[in-house]
Amino acid sequence: MDTSHLLNLREYEPLAREKLSRMIFDYYANGANDDLTVRENEAAFQRIFLRPRMMAGNAARSMNVSIFGQPMNAPILIAPMAYMMMAHPDGEAAVARAAAARGLNMVVSTSATMALEDIATGVPEGARWFQLYLYKDRAAARDLVQLAEVVGYKAIVLTVDRPYLGYREADIRNNFGLPPPLEVKNLPPDATRDGLAAYVSPLFEDNLRWSDVEWLKSVTGLPVLVKGLLRGDDARLAVDHGADGIIVSNHGGRQLDTAISGINALPEVVEAVDGAAEILVDGGIRRGTDVIKALAYGAKAVLLGRPVLWGLALDGEAGVGRVLDLLLQELDLALALCGCRSLADVTPDLLAGYSPIQERAVR
Ligand SMILES: Cc1cc2nc3c(=O)[nH]c(=O)nc-3n(C[C@H](O)[C@H](O)[C@H](O)COP(=O)(O)O)c2cc1C
């Protein structure tokens, strides 16, 4: 379906709901328990207002950013998301191509339905990072990380908020399982690839410790980010154990329901880390102004989740491309209307309620 008539990211979801089977749509859209955190993720951005600057002489603008020395055309990455071939047969490769064509970075999930090397070789250009769910089998985890490195992934994102699966009631009701012949491609060699087993994942470590970050640093030369932190003290521990970056995230509300939103947790993480690591945030980003708000609170970049899946479901690579283009256009216009020439101009004083106290929090 051609999606070029859609005007914003939110318009994609109801159309994707019509197109996808109930089991697949629910899996993608679902949060845990009452979906309170899913809703809060978007609502939290809607409670924040901006203090735009005028007369800034900013007709020429740039959204460029560099993270770990890796240039990106905008501070927007594709969040790691499982099972993209359920949305469209072109799956992860279509998303990788759409992102690369725009100079944006995609984070590929451990639970991808295409092999890491196939996603990489089909799409030579473009930065890709690899998101790791740590296997209990550390040798298999090490092999996967080293494969990612060899085939050109540029950072490892260790997701730590999924030691157990959140209580996703719709998935239980629908008896969710990956529909055959789809399978999780990046499992240890002797693992069962059955769809339901992949979802429940007894292979993943359920006893994560900070020393696992040190272990990961010892098996890769790539930058390591820890994804799924919502507290300043945890962020500091991550840095003390060697993390190069933090992704402030509640996993799109799919793990602990009533967990705080990423954007609301961001100020304390920024303060605690105090410049010692790159900080990214995700959850509920749907508008260009949401990106501005996250950057004004001190994030280097944001990750975009579900709208990518809706674009993929509706029109494959072109649908994802349109979702990204809409968000990029919105971000550019928001920068223009806020009086910013570049991301360096996106500072805490753009936030309504800005005060010296807040300035300390977002320093
Ligand atoms: C369908 C789906 C699958 C996901 N799979 C993963 C995953 O495999 N690894 C991971 O770290 N996060 C995963 N996430 C969480 C996202 O990376 C991200 O934190 C979240 O979706 C961002 O929120 P948003 O969807 O509101 O933009 C998944 C999210 C969704 C919606």
The ligand as a MOL file (V3000), in Angstrom:
LIG
                    3D

  0  0  0     0  0            999 V3000
M  V30 BEGIN CTAB
M  V30 COUNTS 31 33 0 0 0
M  V30 BEGIN ATOM
M  V30 1 C 7.7260 -5.5550 18.5920 0
M  V30 2 C 8.8810 -5.0890 19.4260 0
M  V30 3 C 9.9930 -5.9020 19.5610 0
M  V30 4 C 11.0810 -5.4680 20.3280 0
M  V30 5 N 12.1780 -6.2620 20.3890 0
M  V30 6 C 13.2690 -5.8210 21.0540 0
M  V30 7 C 14.4590 -6.5730 21.0360 0
M  V30 8 O 14.5430 -7.6270 20.4110 0
M  V30 9 N 15.5180 -6.0920 21.7340 0
M  V30 10 C 15.4680 -4.9120 22.4320 0
M  V30 11 O 16.4550 -4.5020 23.0380 0
M  V30 12 N 14.3460 -4.1690 22.4390 0
M  V30 13 C 13.2510 -4.5910 21.7680 0
M  V30 14 N 12.1280 -3.8130 21.7480 0
M  V30 15 C 12.1350 -2.4950 22.4140 0
M  V30 16 C 12.5810 -1.3830 21.4560 0
M  V30 17 O 13.9520 -1.5120 21.1670 0
M  V30 18 C 12.3800 0.0280 22.0130 0
M  V30 19 O 12.9390 0.0970 23.2980 0
M  V30 20 C 10.9140 0.4790 22.0920 0
M  V30 21 O 10.1100 -0.1890 21.1540 0
M  V30 22 C 10.8500 1.9730 21.8290 0
M  V30 23 O 9.5660 2.4380 22.0550 0
M  V30 24 P 8.5310 2.8330 20.8830 0
M  V30 25 O 8.0920 1.5520 20.2480 0
M  V30 26 O 7.4460 3.5050 21.6570 0
M  V30 27 O 9.2030 3.7790 19.9080 0
M  V30 28 C 11.0340 -4.2220 20.9840 0
M  V30 29 C 9.9140 -3.4110 20.8400 0
M  V30 30 C 8.8510 -3.8180 20.0650 0
M  V30 31 C 7.6670 -2.9030 19.9100 0
M  V30 END ATOM
M  V30 BEGIN BOND
M  V30 1 1 1 2
M  V30 2 1 2 3
M  V30 3 2 2 30
M  V30 4 2 3 4
M  V30 5 1 4 5
M  V30 6 1 4 28
M  V30 7 2 5 6
M  V30 8 1 6 7
M  V30 9 1 6 13
M  V30 10 2 7 8
M  V30 11 1 7 9
M  V30 12 1 9 10
M  V30 13 2 10 11
M  V30 14 1 10 12
M  V30 15 2 12 13
M  V30 16 1 13 14
M  V30 17 1 14 15
M  V30 18 1 14 28
M  V30 19 1 15 16
M  V30 20 1 16 17
M  V30 21 1 16 18
M  V30 22 1 18 19
M  V30 23 1 18 20
M  V30 24 1 20 21
M  V30 25 1 20 22
M  V30 26 1 22 23
M  V30 27 1 23 24
M  V30 28 2 24 25
M  V30 29 1 24 26
M  V30 30 1 24 27
M  V30 31 2 28 29
M  V30 32 1 29 30
M  V30 33 1 30 31
M  V30 END BOND
M  V30 END CTAB
M  END
